[in-house]
């Protein structure tokens, strides 16, 4: 008879069971041309991580196994009550042929916080990261070796308690799947945003700072409406406060009286997802030029990054005064993308544009971030090898 542990077992990467797909059944990796045509998120890699939790035994032995369907009871808590959380991170191919992750401990910490927000079982972010590194190593052939390309990694956890009662799910399923990705947008033209004034993405005291499904599904109708009006996505407001640009963090660059530049982004107030790219942009801007010189920017130009409340009336005023140098959005999938105009309250705010290119600050930041991600530039401990 199998003994019941006195305490539920913790997630332990050393217990992993690896079952590889037969070589004759390996999938065809999409070409760079296919990725450029928007194959992102459609072609999953050969393998996935799968591990389950039950309240008696705790976390099962993790599996790395062929990618395939899941078996769930129809009454699983995740279906009725949205008890799920997820992450978005990437692996990049370095010049040495070794894949690397970009600041993955930040993703793991956010994943743990998001899961806790919907009362899902706790797990070790360190052990999960070990498993992800192992998976990426196995799937190395799926990591595109081209600038601006990567292997997108999606960890997910859902509540699986089979009950229609609204209660904490004491059982869960956690998995990690991957898909190769090219540039998120098929062209580089500046984004057109439609500022939603009849709905909000998140609210104070809500769940906006966590990566959970209920923050995303309700935005789709407005996203669809914005595209029907000729825009790329919504700019989400809270009153007249700017929060997020679609599923990205918003930045604006202002010229100061002394010739320096302010690099501003909305304050994290619980309504905004704390993006890893956002945090990286702030850190790199603060380091220029004392600790690092960003490509294409003069050492004489000082950047002053700040998190503060940003409002649409302020942005309108800054545009009228000629202080706006550029605006851009950042995120894991897109990295950095320029913003060209914002439709708001019957007005069309036109932002400085540089043809189909990024502005000077966003271009410098994007180039440096990509260099770090792809192993062309070493910076602190931001790059973690999968080997």
N, C-alpha and C positions, 0 to 999 in steps of 0.2 A: 504494500500500500504506500502511495506517495505521501510523504510527510508535508504538513502545511507549515510554511515558514512563520516564525513568531512575528516578524515584521514584513510588510510587502517588499519585494525585491526592487532595488533601484535599477534604473537604466544602466546597462553595463556593456560597453562596446566590445569588451574582450570576449563576450559570449556569442558574438555574431556568427550566424550560419550562412555561408556563401554558397549559393546554387547558381551557377552560370548557365546562360543560354547556350545550347549546342551551336558550335561555330557555323554549322550549315544553315542555321535558322536566324543568324544575326540580321538585323535590319540594314537597309541601305541608308547611309548618312546623307541628308540633303546637301546639295551643292551650294556654294556661295550665291550662285545666281538664283537658286530657289529660295534661299533665305532672304535675298533682296526683294523678292516678289511677295514677301509677307508670310513665309512658312512658319514664323515664330509661333510657338505654342501648339503646333499641329502635329509635329513628329516627335514622339517621346522616345527616349533612349531605350536600350535593351533591358535595363535593370532598374529596380527601385529598392528603397529601404522600407521595411514593414515591421512594426512592433506593436503589440497590444498591451493593455493594462486592465487588470481586474483587481477588485479591492482586497481579495484574499492573497493572491500570489504576487501582486505587483506587476512590474514590467516583465514581459516575456523575453526570451532570447531573441535579439534582433535578427532579422533576416535581410540579406541582400539577395534578391531573387528576380526572375524575369518579370518585366512589367506586365501587369494584367489586371483583370477586374477584381473588385472587392466584393465580399459577401456581407450584407448588413440586414438586420431585421427592420421591417417597415416602421416599427415603433421607436427606432433609435432616436435618442434625444436631439441629435443634430438636425434631423429633418423638421421636427415641430418647433424647436426652440432656438435654433441657430447657435448651438454650443460648438463652435469651431473657431480655430485661429490658423493663420498661415504666415509664411514669410516669402520674401523674394530676394534672392541673392544670385551671384554669378561666379563662374569660374572662367579664367582667361588663360590662353596659351602663352607662355613666356618664350623668349628667344632661345632658351635652353631646352625647349620641348617638354617642359614640366608645367602642368596646369597649376594655377594659383587662385586663391580666393581673396577677395577684397574686404578687409576688416570684418571677417565673419563672426568674431565674438560680439560685435554690435548687433548683428542679425539674431544671434542666439539669445542675447539678453532681451531683445524686443519680443522674440517669439515666446519666451518664458512669461513675460509681462502680459502679453495678449492672451495666452492660455489661462493665466490666473484670473484675468478680468471676466472670463465666462466660466470660472470655477471648474476647470479641467484639471486632471491629476498633474502633479508637479513632475518634472524630469530634469536630469542633469544636462545643462547646455554644453558642458565640456565633453560628455560622452556622446551626445548627438553630433557634435562637430567632428569627433573622431570618425563616426560612421559616415558622415558626409564626405570627408576627405577620402575615405576608403572607396566610397561609391564613385567619386570623380576619378580616382586613379583607375578604377576598372573601366570607366567610360571615357578614357582619354581620347579615343579616336573620334568622339563626338564633339570635342572642344575645337571650334573653328580657329585655325591659325591665320587670322586676318584682322587688320585694324578695325576696331569698332564692332567686332563679333565676339561672341561668348557662349558659354553653356549656362542657360538660365536654370536655377535650382529652386524648386518649390516644396518646402517642408509644410506639412499640414497635420493638424490634430483635430479630431472630432469626438464628441461624446457619443457613446454607443449603448448606454443603458436603455434597455427595451422597456419603455413605460411611457404612458401618456400623461403621467403626473409631471407638473412643473417642479422639478427638484434637481439638485446637483447630480450630475452624471458621475457615478463612481466607477465607470468603465470607459475606456477610450481606445481609439486606434490612431496611431501616428505613422505617417509615411512620408517619403521624400521621393519626388520624381524630377526628371530633368528633360530639357528640350534645347536644342541649339538655336541661337538667335543671331540675327543680323541687326542692322540699324532699325530702331523702333518705328521711325517715320520713313516713308519711302522717298521723301524729298526733304530738302533742308530749308524750305521757305519758312519765314517766321509764322508762328502760330497765331490764329485768330481765336479769341476767347469771347464767350457770351456770358456776361455776369448775371447769374441767376438772382432774381430779387423776390421770387415767390416760393422759394424753398431753401433749406440749409442742408449742408452735408453732415454737419455735426453741431453740437450745442454744449455749453458749459455743463460739466458734470456728466456728460454722455460718454461715448466710446471712441471719439474721433482720434485719440492718440494711440489707439490699438489697431492692429492689423487683423480685423475680424470681418466676416462676410457681410454682416448687417450694415457696415459702413459703405458698401459698394453697390449692392443690388438696387437699393432705392434711388441711386443717382442715374440709373441707366435711361429712364424716360427723358430726363432733362438733357442728358448727353445726346440722345437721339434727336430731340427737338433742336438743340444747338446746331447739330450737323445739318438738319433739314433747312436751317436758316443760313447755311454757308460757312459756319464756324467749325473749328476743330474740336472744341470741347468747352466746358463751362469754367468760369472763374467763380469759385464758391465764396460767398460773402456771409457774414453774420452781422445783420444790419448793414452798415457801410464799411465794416472791417473786412479786409482781405484775409482769406484763410488759405485755401489751396487752389492750384490751377489744375483742374481735372483730378488726376491722381498723383500730381507732382507738387513740389514745394515752390513757392513764388519768390523771386528776387527782383529788386530794382536797384540800379546804380545811379547815384546822384553826384553831380559835380559840386564841390564845396567852394567857398569863396577863396580859400588858400590854394586851390588847384588840385588838392587831393580828392579822392573819391570815396563816398560812402557806399558800402555794399550792404543793403538792408533786406531783411526777410521777416515775415510776421513772427511775433513772439509765440513760443509754445505755451498755450494757455489751456491745453486739454482738448481743444477742437482740431488740432493739427497733428498729423503723423510725424514723429521725429525721424526724418529720413536720414539714412547713413550718408547719402550723397550730400544732403543739406549740411550735415555736420562737417563733412570733409571740405566743402566749399568754404565754410566759415573759418576752418582751421588754416587752410592754405592762403586765404585772403589775409588773415592775421599775420601769417609768416612772411608775407611779401612787404618790403625787400630785405628785412633784417635777417631772416633765416633761409630764405629761398627767393630766387628771382623767377617769377612766372614768365613763360615764353611770350615774347612779343610786347611785354610791358616794360617801361622804363624804370630803372632803379630810383629815379627821382619822383615817381608817382607812388604815393602811399595809399594803401587801401585801408579803410576803416570799417570792418564788418560789425554789424550790430543786429540784434534781435529786438524788435519793437513793434508796437501796434502800427499797422499801415491801413489807411482808409482810402476809399475811392475819391472823396473830395480832395484829399492831400495830393494824390497822384495827379488829378486834374490840374491842381494849382502848380505843381512842380513842372508839368508839361508846358503850361502857359508861361512860366518863368524861364523856360529853356534849360532847366537843371537836369532833366532826365538824360542820361547817357545811353542807357539801354535797360531792357527788362528781359528776364529769362526764367525758365522753369527747370528744375532738376529732379532726378529720380533714378532709381536703379536701372530701369529699362531704357530710358532715354538718355541718361547721363546729364547732358545740358542741351536745352533747346531754346532758340530765341522766341520772344513774343513780339508780334508786330502791331496788333491792335486789340482793343477791348470794347465790345459793345455794352454800354451800361446806361440804363435809364433813358433810352431814346437817343443817346449820344454815341459817337464813334470816336474813341480816344486812339489816335494814331501815335505809336511809339517810334522812337528812332530806329531805322532799319539800315542794314548793310548789305543790300541785295539779298542773295540767298545764303549769306554767311552770318556767322555769329558776330556780336560786337566785340570790342577789344578785351574786355574783362572776362566775359563768358567764354570766349575763344581760348584765352590763356588758361582758364580754369579747366575747361574740358580737355585740352591737350595734356595738361599736367596730370589730371586724374587718370586719363587713358594710359599715359606712360607708366604710372604707378601700377595700375591694374594689370597691364600687360608685361610687367617686368622690365621695362626699359629705363625706369628711374626708381631708385630705392629711396623710400621715405619712411622713417620711423619703423614701426612694425605693421604697416598697413597691408602687406602682402604675405599670405600664408601659403606655403607650398603644399601640394597634394602629392606626396611621394612616400 
